[in-house]
Amino acid sequence: MTAFEQLQQKLHEIFQLDKRELDFGIYRIMNLKADEIAHFIDKDLLSQVKTELAGYAAQENKDIQAELNQALKTAKNLGVDPETSHKVVELRKKLATAGSATSAEIEIYSHLYNFFKRYYCEGDFISQRRYKDGVYALPYEGEEVKLYWANADQYYIKSGENFTNYTFKVGPHTIRF
């Protein structure tokens, strides 16, 4: 599975696009926008990232080419053969490998996937430990007592309840499904 496919799968899970049968509360709102969200994740996201990265790659190539031209000029001014100059050789290699934005694209998708994986688990946005099991990294500023909790930097929004039994009353009858 590619990094982009992993990100797509995690976004589908976060937006709960597979739970269209739930038709109450926040699920009703999510269901109204589910087609738009799915279209963005499956179609528009990839093209938008590629468009942005194309501009990034072109600018990076332009910057490396300008630096290479400057290095060639400097080598000629110093009376050194430009083709044997370490800086020129290094910049030519860099220019040859910088042509595509594929590695940057994969890295972006991986970072986004890891971010969402770290904070979203089984329907809840929680802070998961990223170091060792059972150990938290606590910010310490020299206080004698430091009160700290694992999700101190987050707001609480409960989204993990998937109700399986629905009960309501219609007149004298109680309906369960």
C-alpha positions, -999 to 999 in steps of 0.1 A, spaced: 0 0 0 14 34 -10 18 63 15 -11 81 -3 -34 51 -1 -26 48 37 -35 85 41 -67 80 21 -77 50 42 -71 69 75 -91 100 63 -120 77 53 -118 62 88 -116 96 105 -146 110 86 -164 77 92 -175 75 56 -183 38 60 -210 45 87 -237 59 65 -264 39 82 -261 61 113 -286 89 109 -286 110 140 -265 138 156 -231 145 141 -235 114 118 -264 131 100 -242 161 93 -213 139 82 -237 120 59 -248 152 42 -213 160 33 -200 124 29 -200 125 -10 -181 158 -11 -156 146 15 -151 112 -3 -147 130 -37 -121 153 -22 -101 125 -6 -103 102 -36 -100 126 -65 -91 162 -56 -65 157 -29 -39 140 -51 -42 165 -79 -40 195 -56 -9 181 -39 7 174 -73 -1 209 -85 15 225 -55 46 202 -55 51 209 -93 56 246 -85 79 236 -56 100 213 -78 103 239 -105 114 266 -80 139 242 -64 154 234 -98 157 271 -107 175 278 -74 199 249 -79 206 260 -115 213 296 -103 237 283 -76 254 261 -102 258 290 -126 273 310 -97 297 282 -89 308 279 -125 315 316 -127 334 315 -94 355 285 -105 364 303 -138 373 335 -120 397 315 -97 413 298 -127 400 263 -117 386 239 -142 348 240 -134 343 203 -142 368 193 -115 354 217 -89 338 198 -60 310 223 -56 301 221 -94 301 183 -94 279 183 -62 254 208 -77 251 189 -109 243 157 -90 218 176 -69 202 191 -101 199 157 -117 181 141 -86 160 172 -78 139 169 -110 109 152 -95 88 159 -64 81 122 -58 102 118 -27 88 150 -12 53 139 -20 58 105 -3 72 122 27 43 146 30 18 117 28 37 97 54 39 126 78 2 133 75 -7 96 79 16 94 110 0 126 125 -35 113 121 -26 78 133 -10 93 164 -40 113 174 -70 92 161 -77 57 173 -109 37 171 -132 67 168 -115 90 194 -90 117 191 -65 108 218 -28 115 224 -10 82 220 24 76 235 52 81 210 82 71 229 81 38 249 52 20 264 43 33 298 65 64 296 54 100 289 78 128 280 70 156 303 80 192 298 99 203 329 107 239 336 121 235 371 89 236 391 87 218 424 53 203 414 42 199 378 7 187 371 5 173 336 -18 151 316 -12 132 284 -37 152 263 -30 186 279 -28 202 244 -61 189 231 -98 197 232 -121 168 240 -146 158 214 -161 124 218 -167 108 184 -162 71 191 -196 60 202 -211 38 176 -245 30 189 -257 -5 181 -290 -5 200 -315 23 193 -345 26 215 -374 51 212 -410 53 222 -439 58 199 -471 62 219 -474 32 242 -449 12 222 -411 9 227 -392 2 196 -357 -13 197 -335 -19 167 
